[in-house]
Amino acid sequence: MNGYKIKFNGIDRLYDAYSWRLTRRAKQVWSSGNVLQGKYLDKFEKELGKKYKRKYAIAVSSATDGLYFALRCANVTHNDTVICPSLSYIATSGAIKRIGCNIDYIDIDKNGNLDVLKISDMSLPRALVYVNLFGNVAEYDTLKKICSRRGTLLIEDAAQSQGARYKKQPSGTLGDISIFSFDPMKNMPSFGGGGAVLTDKKEHYDLIKSLRRHGVGSNLDYGYNSLLSDDHANQLLFLLSKFDKLQKLRKEVYERYRKNLPQFTFVGADNPHEPSYHKLVILVEKRDELQDWLKTEGIETKIHYSKPLDQLGSYPNTESFCKKAISLPIYPFLKTSEVDIVCKKIRKFYDV
């Protein structure tokens, strides 16, 4: 126990809400004796692909593996360069570095996403990885036009944006290849981690299916052990059926914060597209002091990205963001009274 009265993550409350349903689904797998590559994994992949209208969904052990597998589909090697934003979780650049590629980092826009204006005149490489940071979708139409014109594979890092929409198009459909995360911190969490890759190309599907299981069934010399277990797949299958309901609850929490903190800058608030409400991030002065103050008041917050992925370049927007951004608790079963307490304490700190 961390001792906080208001915790940052509410996966324990998610379990409390659906405990017997989740436990029953895990027991179904355990009692069958078939815990890997069973019928629930297959069913989950089919339902996930169906929900997001993708021809193929391949479950893997982590979104990090999913990003790496997507890059393998682009046939990039250590001689190539891949574009990615200068602000993201280290897994984004880590997947690129696993191949050994060079990375061309691009500064972010005001929503924390890759600044598309900075790549419009660039000579693009074989792959571009863009991140819907904090669940705020990037400017997809512009990215797609640029990549299509230059034959660049567009990889959507949707680890934080399941449930978001660009115009009316859901995240998970916005890349040539899209990757979801089922990490315990995400909108649809597995009680143990996991991820999925979504694509419409059969050749990508075949390659990733082989890569996730040691290269079996292909001409590959090697692959990886990246299977999602059947018990996690069966639990995720249930959470997929509840996903829209949980998203509605997240949105209500988000809107409560916006109503209570009108004086503050919310990251993504100017983005005209529907976010996933994965993270609630505000930009403030005296950010570190605010976090310390909230901690003394029993409120857990996070500073997710305190520095750019690239320490050698100059990224003004990223550097400013890293000094001001703080993430507040947001999850489906966060109580209205708890949101009000967090907001009251923030207003008191800034005397507003």
PALUMTOR-91674 format. One record per atom (N, C-alpha, C): y, x, z. Coordinates in pm, whole numbers, padded with zeros to 5 digits, always signed. Example, Ala and Ser with C-alpha at 12.3 -4.5 7.8 and 13.67 -1.06 7.14 Angstrom:
BEGIN
-00569+01319+00780
-00450+01230+00780
-00330+01320+00780
-00225+01285+00708
-00106+01367+00714
+00003+01290+00787
//
This chain:
BEGIN
-00120+00084+00000
+00000+00000+00000
+00126+00088+00000
+00224+00046-00079
+00344+00129-00089
+00452+00090+00010
+00434-00019+00084
+00530-00057+00187
+00649-00135+00136
+00659-00158+00006
+00771-00233-00048
+00753-00382-00023
+00865-00449+00008
+00861-00595+00021
+00856-00661-00116
+00925-00600-00213
+00923-00649-00351
+00874-00534-00439
+00753-00544-00487
+00692-00436-00565
+00734-00445-00712
+00725-00331-00778
+00766-00325-00918
+00664-00393-01010
+00538-00378-00980
+00432-00432-01066
+00356-00541-00992
+00323-00650-01062
+00259-00762-00996
+00119-00792-01044
+00042-00688-01083
-00093-00714-01132
-00182-00772-01023
-00152-00741-00896
-00229-00801-00787
-00208-00952-00783
-00087-00998-00811
-00060-01141-00814
-00127-01208-00934
-00133-01136-01044
-00205-01188-01160
-00352-01210-01126
-00410-01114-01057
-00550-01129-01015
-00565-01246-00918
-00475-01259-00822
-00483-01369-00727
-00479-01504-00798
-00399-01513-00904
-00384-01640-00975
-00511-01678-01052
-00584-01577-01099
-00700-01605-01185
-00826-01533-01136
-00834-01507-01008
-00938-01417-00955
-01079-01460-00991
-01115-01584-00966
-01254-01624-00989
-01286-01627-01137
-01186-01657-01222
-01209-01658-01367
-01231-01516-01419
-01149-01424-01372
-01163-01285-01416
-01293-01224-01365
-01323-01249-01237
-01445-01193-01178
-01569-01249-01246
-01567-01378-01275
-01682-01440-01342
-01707-01376-01478
-01599-01346-01550
-01616-01287-01683
-01668-01144-01676
-01626-01071-01575
-01682-00937-01557
-01830-00945-01521
-01864-01038-01433
-02005-01052-01391
-02095-01095-01507
-02041-01174-01599
-02119-01213-01717
-02169-01090-01792
-02082-00992-01800
-02120-00868-01871
-02215-00785-01786
-02180-00765-01662
-02263-00679-01576
-02405-00733-01564
-02419-00862-01552
-02553-00920-01536
-02633-00917-01665
-02565-00905-01778
-02637-00901-01906
-02701-00765-01931
-02647-00663-01865
-02698-00527-01887
-02646-00463-02014
-02560-00532-02087
-02506-00480-02212
-02355-00462-02195
-02314-00346-02148
-02175-00327-02106
-02088-00257-02210
-02146-00207-02318
-02071-00144-02426
-02114-00202-02560
-02014-00224-02648
-02039-00271-02785
-02117-00403-02786
-02086-00489-02693
-02155-00617-02685
-02078-00729-02752
-02121-00852-02726
-02064-00967-02795
-01921-00996-02752
-01884-00960-02630
-01749-00992-02583
-01644-00900-02646
-01680-00776-02670
-01590-00686-02741
-01566-00739-02882
-01672-00778-02948
-01660-00830-03084
-01575-00958-03086
-01599-01046-02990
-01524-01172-02986
-01377-01147-02955
-01349-01055-02862
-01211-01025-02829
-01136-00971-02950
-01198-00880-03025
-01133-00824-03143
-01104-00933-03246
-01196-01023-03265
-01175-01131-03362
-01063-01224-03319
-01058-01259-03190
-00953-01348-03141
-00816-01281-03142
-00813-01152-03111
-00686-01079-03114
-00631-01072-03256
-00718-01039-03352
-00675-01036-03492
-00629-01173-03540
-00699-01275-03497
-00664-01412-03536
-00528-01452-03482
-00501-01420-03356
-00374-01459-03295
-00256-01395-03367
-00273-01270-03410
-00163-01198-03473
-00175-01193-03625
-00268-01273-03678
-00283-01288-03823
-00298-01152-03892
-00377-01064-03831
-00414-00937-03892
-00561-00942-03931
-00594-00880-04039
-00732-00884-04086
-00827-00814-03989
-00775-00709-03924
-00863-00629-03838
-00792-00594-03707
-00867-00603-03599
-00822-00554-03469
-00935-00471-03411
-00905-00348-03373
-01006-00256-03321
-00965-00218-03180
-01044-00257-03082
-01015-00222-02942
-01056-00078-02915
-00971-00007-02843
-00996+00134-02808
-00966+00153-02660
-00994+00271-02610
-00983+00291-02465
-00839+00308-02417
-00745+00336-02509
-00605+00348-02470
-00517+00336-02594
-00392+00297-02573
-00297+00292-02683
-00268+00433-02735
-00279+00533-02648
-00259+00672-02692
-00360+00710-02797
-00487+00677-02773
-00589+00699-02875
-00557+00619-03000
-00510+00495-02981
-00476+00412-03096
-00369+00475-03183
-00267+00533-03123
-00163+00603-03199
-00220+00722-03276
-00305+00796-03208
-00367+00911-03273
-00452+00868-03392
-00530+00763-03374
-00615+00714-03482
-00531+00664-03599
-00418+00601-03568
-00328+00555-03675
-00275+00673-03756
-00242+00781-03688
-00195+00900-03758
-00304+00963-03843
-00427+00954-03796
-00539+01003-03878
-00549+00923-04008
-00514+00795-04002
-00515+00713-04123
-00409+00759-04224
-00304+00824-04175
-00199+00875-04263
-00234+01010-04324
-00348+01065-04283
-00395+01195-04333
-00296+01308-04305
-00226+01299-04193
-00136+01407-04158
-00215+01522-04097
-00164+01643-04115
-00226+01763-04062
-00120+01845-03989
-00161+01961-03939
-00067+02047-03867
+00044+02099-03956
+00030+02084-04088
+00136+02128-04180
+00243+02022-04201
+00220+01902-04150
+00309+01789-04175
+00406+01767-04059
+00508+01685-04088
+00604+01642-03987
+00598+01490-03975
+00608+01441-03852
+00610+01297-03826
+00740+01263-03755
+00802+01152-03794
+00925+01106-03729
+00889+01018-03611
+00961+01038-03498
+00951+00945-03385
+01081+00948-03307
+01108+00846-03227
+01233+00842-03150
+01237+00947-03040
+01356+00985-03001
+01374+01087-02898
+01354+01030-02758
+01344+00898-02747
+01322+00835-02617
+01200+00746-02623
+01100+00780-02544
+00978+00700-02532
+00894+00763-02422
+00782+00699-02393
+00685+00761-02303
+00621+00879-02376
+00581+00979-02301
+00530+01103-02361
+00405+01080-02447
+00336+00967-02426
+00217+00938-02507
+00251+00927-02656
+00372+00881-02688
+00410+00867-02829
+00411+01001-02899
+00482+01097-02842
+00485+01230-02902
+00353+01304-02878
+00286+01272-02768
+00160+01339-02738
+00054+01311-02841
+00050+01188-02893
-00047+01154-02996
-00022+01235-03124
+00106+01257-03154
+00141+01338-03272
+00103+01483-03250
+00132+01533-03130
+00102+01673-03100
-00049+01699-03095
-00127+01595-03065
-00273+01613-03062
-00324+01657-03199
-00262+01608-03302
-00298+01651-03438
-00243+01790-03466
-00130+01822-03403
-00067+01952-03425
+00052+01945-03519
+00097+01822-03548
+00211+01806-03639
+00342+01850-03574
+00437+01880-03659
+00574+01895-03614
+00633+01755-03596
+00735+01744-03511
+00798+01615-03487
+00946+01625-03520
+00993+01530-03598
+01135+01517-03627
+01187+01404-03539
+01252+01439-03428
+01299+01339-03334
+01430+01278-03383
+01443+01145-03365
+01562+01073-03406
+01624+01006-03283
+01755+01014-03271
+01825+00953-03158
+01807+00800-03160
+01837+00737-03048
+01816+00593-03034
+01946+00516-03059
+01932+00382-03074
+02048+00295-03082
+02074+00235-02944
+02163+00138-02935
+02203+00083-02806
+02093+00001-02739
+01991-00038-02815
+01879-00111-02758
+01764-00020-02715
+01785+00111-02729
+01682+00206-02690
+01581+00235-02798
+01602+00181-02919
+01508+00201-03028
+01558+00304-03129
+01466+00351-03211
+01501+00449-03314
+01617+00399-03398
+01718+00483-03414
+01838+00447-03490
+01808+00456-03639
+01790+00340-03702
+01746+00338-03842
+01851+00397-03935
+01978+00394-03894
+02084+00447-03981
+02070+00597-04000
+02005+00662-03904
+01992+00808-03911
+01881+00853-04004
+01796+00760-04050
+01686+00800-04140
+01706+00748-04282
+01813+00674-04305
+01830+00609-04436
+01839+00709-04550
+01894+00827-04524
+01910+00927-04630
+01818+01046-04612
+01725+01036-04518
+01636+01148-04492
+01521+01153-04593
+01466+01270-04609
+01341+01285-04684
+01226+01258-04586
+01160+01147-04605
+01062+01105-04505
+00926+01170-04526
+00855+01196-04417
+00720+01253-04425
+00617+01143-04448
+00489+01175-04424
+00382+01079-04450
+00378+00965-04350
+00431+00987-04230
+00422+00884-04126
+00549+00878-04043
+00583+00758-04002
+00694+00735-03910
+00642+00646-03796
+00660+00693-03674
+00620+00615-03556
+00747+00559-03492
+00755+00428-03483
+00869+00371-03412
+00821+00290-03292
+00903+00288-03189
+00865+00230-03060
+00957+00112-03029
+00897-00001-02995
+00976-00116-02948
+00997-00098-02797
+01091-00011-02763
+01105+00033-02625
+01144-00082-02532
+01075-00089-02420
+01096-00193-02319
+01067-00333-02374
+01006-00341-02491
+00973-00471-02549
+01080-00526-02641
+01183-00445-02673
+01289-00488-02765
+01257-00437-02905
+01235-00528-02999
+01188-00487-03132
+01297-00413-03208
+01254-00311-03282
+01344-00231-03364
+01378-00306-03493
+01469-00250-03571
+01517-00315-03693
+01412-00297-03804
+01313-00386-03802
+01194-00372-03885
+01224-00378-04034
+01303-00474-04080
+01325-00490-04224
+01378-00361-04287
+01473-00299-04219
+01530-00174-04272
+01426-00064-04273
+01350-00051-04162
+01246+00051-04156
+01143+00030-04266
+01101-00095-04286
+00998-00125-04386
+01046-00090-04526
+01170-00125-04559
+01223-00095-04692
+01227+00055-04717
+01273+00129-04617
+01283+00274-04633
+01145+00336-04650
+01050+00294-04567
+00915+00353-04572
+00841+00312-04699
+00855+00188-04740
+00786+00141-04861
+00836+00215-04984
+00966+00238-04989
+01027+00305-05103
+00979+00450-05114
+00943+00510-05000
+00909+00652-05001
+00763+00679-04970
+00683+00574-04963
+00539+00592-04943
+00503+00645-04806
+00582+00610-04705
+00559+00657-04567
+00485+00549-04488
+00378+00587-04418
+00304+00493-04335
+00388+00456-04213
+00412+00327-04194
+00494+00279-04083
+00403+00238-03968
+00412+00313-03858
+00327+00289-03742
+00411+00227-03631
+00372+00107-03590
+00443+00034-03486
+00379+00061-03351
+00450+00134-03267
+00408+00153-03129
+00452+00029-03052
+00362-00069-03045
+00391-00197-02980
+00331-00203-02841
+00316-00087-02777
+00255-00081-02644
+00332-00165-02543
+00464-00176-02564
+00548-00250-02469
+00597-00384-02525
+00556-00419-02646
+00622-00533-02711
+00527-00646-02750
+00409-00653-02693
+00323-00768-02721
+00393-00894-02668
+00412-00991-02755
+00486-01111-02719
+00626-01116-02776
+00677-01004-02827
+00809-01000-02888
+00802-01051-03032
+00918-01087-03086
+00926-01133-03224
+01048-01073-03294
+01028-01032-03417
+01138-00992-03505
+01160-01108-03602
+01277-01173-03590
+01296-01300-03658
+01183-01392-03609
+01094-01437-03693
+00983-01520-03646
+00850-01446-03652
+00856-01317-03682
+00734-01238-03701
+00698-01165-03572
+00576-01187-03521
+00540-01126-03392
+00519-00977-03400
+00557-00909-03294
+00521-00768-03280
+00369-00758-03282
+00321-00653-03345
+00178-00642-03372
+00148-00666-03518
+00249-00721-03589
+00237-00742-03734
+00343-00664-03809
+00424-00585-03738
+00542-00523-03798
+00519-00384-03853
+00400-00331-03839
+00371-00199-03893
+00258-00207-03994
+00250-00106-04080
+00128-00094-04161
+00008-00086-04066
+00030-00018-03955
-00065-00015-03845
+00015-00039-03716
-00034-00127-03629
+00033-00158-03503
-00061-00132-03387
-00004-00090-03274
-00086-00054-03158
-00038-00129-03035
-00130-00196-02967
-00104-00261-02839
-00163-00177-02726
-00106-00195-02607
-00160-00134-02487
-00199-00241-02387
-00314-00220-02321
-00359-00308-02214
-00363-00233-02081
-00277-00135-02071
-00259-00063-01945
-00223-00163-01834
-00258-00135-01708
-00228-00229-01600
-00080-00265-01585
+00010-00187-01644
+00154-00217-01634
+00202-00309-01747
+00117-00338-01845
+00162-00408-01964
+00153-00560-01950
+00204-00630-02052
+00211-00776-02046
+00074-00843-02044
-00024-00783-02108
-00162-00833-02103
-00250-00720-02049
-00254-00705-01918
-00317-00586-01860
-00467-00600-01841
-00536-00494-01875
-00676-00482-01835
-00679-00420-01696
-00778-00457-01618
-00794-00398-01485
-00870-00266-01498
-00810-00179-01580
-00872-00049-01606
-00819+00019-01730
-00728-00043-01801
-00668+00019-01919
-00733-00027-02047
-00680+00023-02159
-00732-00011-02291
-00619-00027-02390
-00657-00043-02515
-00559-00061-02622
-00625-00121-02743
-00546-00148-02847
-00601-00202-02971
-00515-00159-03088
-00579-00143-03202
-00511-00110-03327
-00528-00228-03422
-00417-00271-03483
-00419-00384-03575
-00374-00338-03713
-00448-00380-03815
-00418-00339-03951
-00474-00441-04049
-00429-00433-04172
-00481-00522-04276
-00562-00446-04381
-00577-00316-04364
-00646-00235-04464
-00787-00200-04419
-00883-00228-04505
-01024-00204-04473
-01051-00056-04450
-00987+00032-04527
-01012+00175-04510
-00963+00225-04374
-00854+00168-04326
-00805+00204-04192
-00902+00153-04085
-00947+00032-04102
-01043-00028-04008
-01170+00056-03999
-01224+00093-04113
-01349+00170-04115
-01331+00306-04047
-01219+00372-04075
-01196+00504-04017
-01182+00495-03865
-01103+00399-03818
-01080+00389-03673
-01206+00347-03600
-01284+00256-03658
-01411+00215-03596
-01503+00335-03579
-01500+00426-03676
-01583+00545-03668
-01527+00646-03568
-01394+00666-03572
-01331+00763-03483
-01353+00728-03336
-01353+00599-03304
-01362+00561-03163
-01503+00583-03107
-01599+00610-03195
-01736+00632-03146
-01797+00755-03212
-01736+00869-03188
-01792+01000-03224
-01813+01021-03373
-01747+00940-03457
-01763+00956-03601
-01890+00894-03656
-01960+00816-03574
-02085+00754-03618
-02057+00656-03732
-02145+00659-03833
-02134+00565-03943
-02041+00609-04053
-02002+00736-04054
-01913+00785-04158
-01948+00929-04190
-01869+00988-04277
-01890+01128-04313
-01809+01223-04225
-01749+01170-04119
-01672+01255-04028
-01762+01353-03955
-01708+01472-03931
-01783+01571-03854
-01776+01543-03705
-01677+01466-03662
-01660+01439-03520
-01576+01313-03502
-01576+01265-03381
-01491+01151-03345
-01463+01160-03197
-01445+01046-03133
-01408+01043-02992
-01484+00933-02920
-01486+00943-02789
-01544+00838-02706
-01429+00749-02661
-01401+00643-02736
-01283+00561-02710
-01317+00413-02719
-01428+00375-02661
-01469+00235-02661
-01407+00160-02542
-01368+00036-02566
-01329-00053-02457
-01456-00120-02406
-01476-00117-02275
-01599-00174-02220
-01599-00326-02234
-01718-00383-02235
-01731-00527-02256
-01675-00610-02140
-01683-00559-02018
-01627-00637-01907
-01475-00647-01918
-01410-00538-01959
-01266-00544-01981
-01233-00633-02100
-01314-00626-02204
-01291-00709-02321
-01301-00857-02285
-01397-00892-02202
-01415-01032-02165
-01300-01082-02076
-01250-00996-01989
-01134-01035-01908
-01010-01048-01996
-00992-00957-02089
-00878-00964-02180
-00886-01087-02270
-01006-01126-02306
-01025-01247-02385
-00969-01368-02311
-00993-01372-02180
-00937-01480-02099
-00784-01470-02091
-00733-01350-02065
-00588-01333-02053
-00517-01361-02185
-00585-01337-02295
-00527-01370-02426
-00502-01521-02435
-00593-01600-02379
-00578-01746-02381
-00464-01792-02292
-00425-01711-02195
-00316-01745-02103
-00186-01672-02138
-00188-01595-02244
-00078-01504-02272
+00055-01577-02291
+00056-01683-02369
+00181-01754-02396
+00239-01814-02268
+00153-01865-02181
+00198-01919-02053
+00261-01810-01968
+00197-01693-01964
+00249-01582-01885
+00381-01531-01941
+00393-01533-02073
+00518-01490-02134
+00633-01584-02099
+00604-01712-02091
+00706-01809-02053
+00757-01781-01911
+00665-01745-01821
+00705-01712-01684
+00789-01584-01681
+00752-01485-01762
+00832-01361-01771
+00974-01392-01817
+00984-01477-01917
+01116-01512-01971
+01201-01580-01865
+01141-01665-01784
+01216-01733-01679
+01270-01633-01576
+01190-01532-01544
+01237-01427-01452
+01354-01351-01513
+01339-01314-01641
+01444-01242-01712
+01574-01321-01712
+01567-01448-01744
+01687-01530-01751
+01752-01548-01614
+01671-01548-01509
+01726-01556-01374
+01810-01432-01342
+01758-01316-01381
+01834-01192-01362
+01965-01198-01440
+01958-01240-01566
+02079-01245-01649
+02184-01338-01588
+02138-01449-01534
+02230-01545-01473
+02296-01487-01347
+02218-01412-01270
+02267-01360-01142
+02347-01230-01154
+02330-01161-01266
+02398-01031-01282
+02481-01028-01411
+02575-01119-01426
+02651-01126-01551
+02742-01005-01575
+02772-00930-01469
+02864-00817-01483
+02796-00691-01537
+02663-00694-01552
+02589-00572-01583
+02539-00571-01727
+02515-00450-01778
+02467-00431-01914
+02315-00428-01915
+02255-00526-01981
+02111-00534-01995
+02070-00471-02128
+01977-00378-02124
+01930-00315-02247
+01860-00419-02333
+01902-00429-02457
+01841-00523-02550
+01908-00658-02554
+02007-00681-02470
+02072-00812-02465
+02142-00847-02596
+02188-00744-02670
+02256-00768-02797
+02160-00774-02915
+02034-00749-02889
+01934-00756-02995
+01908-00904-03027
+01926-00947-03153
+01913-01090-03185
+01769-01141-03186
+01674-01051-03168
+01533-01089-03179
+01472-01110-03041
+01361-01181-03036
+01297-01216-02909
+01226-01095-02850
+01261-01052-02728
+01190-00940-02665
+01058-00986-02604
+00983-00892-02553
+00857-00928-02485
+00877-00945-02335
+00997-00909-02285
+01026-00914-02142
+00931-00824-02063
+00890-00716-02128
+00799-00621-02062
+00870-00547-01949
+00991-00500-01977
+01072-00433-01877
+01210-00498-01875
+01270-00498-01758
+01408-00541-01744
+01489-00420-01703
+01573-00373-01795
+01645-00247-01775
+01794-00272-01783
+01866-00223-01683
+02012-00229-01685
+02067-00087-01686
+02187-00074-01742
+02257+00054-01748
+02369+00053-01644
+02365+00148-01552
+02461+00149-01442
+02509+00291-01413
+02626+00297-01353
+02673+00422-01295
+02607+00439-01158
+02602+00563-01110
+02540+00593-00980
+02397+00536-00973
+02325+00554-01082
+02190+00499-01095
+02096+00547-00985
+02094+00678-00961
+02001+00733-00861
+02035+00684-00721
+02164+00674-00693
+02206+00622-00562
+02164+00476-00546
+02175+00399-00655
+02131+00259-00649
+01982+00250-00620
+01902+00333-00686
+01758+00330-00661
+01726+00362-00516
+01792+00463-00461
+01769+00499-00321
+01808+00384-00227
+01919+00319-00258
+01965+00207-00176
+01865+00092-00179
+01817+00059-00297
+01721-00051-00310
+01589-00017-00238
+01552+00109-00242
+01431+00150-00171
+01445+00126-00021
+01561+00158+00035
+01581+00134+00179
+01579-00015+00211
+01607-00098+00110
+01605-00242+00128
+01469-00303+00094
+01369-00217+00068
+01234-00265+00042
+01208-00310-00100
+01290-00264-00195
+01278-00306-00335
+01238-00186-00420
+01127-00197-00490
+01077-00089-00574
+01133-00101-00715
+01190+00007-00764
+01240+00015-00902
+01182+00140-00967
+01208+00154-01097
+01157+00271-01170
+01267+00330-01258
+01263+00461-01272
+01341+00530-01374
+01238+00586-01472
+01223+00519-01584
+01110+00550-01670
+01131+00676-01754
+01250+00696-01801
+01272+00809-01890
+01397+00883-01846
+01377+00993-01778
+01489+01068-01722
+01536+01181-01813
+01465+01202-01924
+01507+01306-02019
+01449+01275-02157
+01512+01327-02263
+01459+01306-02398
+01322+01373-02415
+01245+01324-02510
+01117+01387-02539
+01136+01531-02588
+01244+01554-02659
+01276+01688-02710
+01390+01746-02626
+01363+01857-02560
+01463+01919-02473
+01555+02016-02547
+01526+02041-02675
+01602+02143-02747
+01710+02085-02836
+01693+01960-02877
+01790+01900-02968
+01904+01832-02896
+01997+01776-02975
+02111+01703-02921
+02096+01556-02958
+02086+01470-02855
+02065+01327-02875
+02160+01252-02781
+02284+01235-02821
+02386+01180-02730
+02351+01044-02671
+02302+00953-02754
+02269+00820-02703
+02153+00826-02604
+02053+00906-02636
+01938+00921-02547
+01980+00982-02414
+02062+01085-02420
+02103+01155-02298
+02185+01064-02207
+02271+00982-02265
+02348+00887-02187
+02258+00782-02124
+02163+00734-02203
+02068+00634-02156
+01988+00686-02037
+01943+00810-02047
+01859+00869-01942
+01932+00881-01808
+02063+00885-01812
+02142+00897-01689
+02171+00763-01625
+02161+00653-01703
+02208+00524-01654
+02101+00416-01639
+01986+00432-01704
+01888+00324-01711
+01804+00315-01584
+01789+00194-01533
+01701+00168-01420
+01625+00038-01448
+01495+00039-01420
+01409-00076-01446
+01387-00155-01317
+01408-00285-01325
+01392-00374-01212
+01260-00450-01220
+01208-00500-01109
+01081-00572-01113
+01089-00695-01204
+00989-00711-01289
+00977-00832-01371
+00830-00854-01403
+00777-00967-01361
+00639-01004-01392
+00622-01153-01369
+00516-01212-01423
+00505-01358-01426
+00512-01426-01291
+00458-01364-01187
+00451-01431-01058
+00552-01375-00957
+00658-01313-01008
+00769-01274-00922
+00845-01400-00883
+00867-01420-00756
+00928-01543-00707
+01078-01547-00736
+01127-01668-00756
+01271-01687-00777
+01351-01629-00661
+01302-01651-00540
+01372-01599-00422
+01375-01447-00422
+01272-01383-00474
+01268-01237-00480
+01368-01184-00583
+01377-01252-00697
+01476-01213-00797
+01616-01224-00737
+01641-01331-00666
+01773-01351-00606
+01806-01242-00504
+01705-01198-00430
+01727-01090-00333
+01764-00960-00404
+01689-00926-00509
+01718-00803-00584
+01861-00807-00637
+01899-00919-00696
+02033-00931-00754
+02141-00923-00646
+02115-00986-00534
+02212-00983-00422
+02234-00841-00374
+02127-00764-00363
+02138-00626-00316
+02214-00539-00417
+02190-00562-00546
+02260-00484-00648
+02409-00518-00646
+02441-00644-00636
+02582-00683-00631
+02650-00625-00506
+02577-00623-00396
+02633-00567-00273
+02660-00418-00289
+02570-00346-00352
+02588-00202-00371
+02715-00172-00451
+02739-00254-00556
+02856-00230-00641
+02978-00313-00599
+02962-00390-00491
+03072-00470-00438
+03130-00563-00545
+03039-00639-00610
+03084-00735-00713
+03029-00873-00682
//
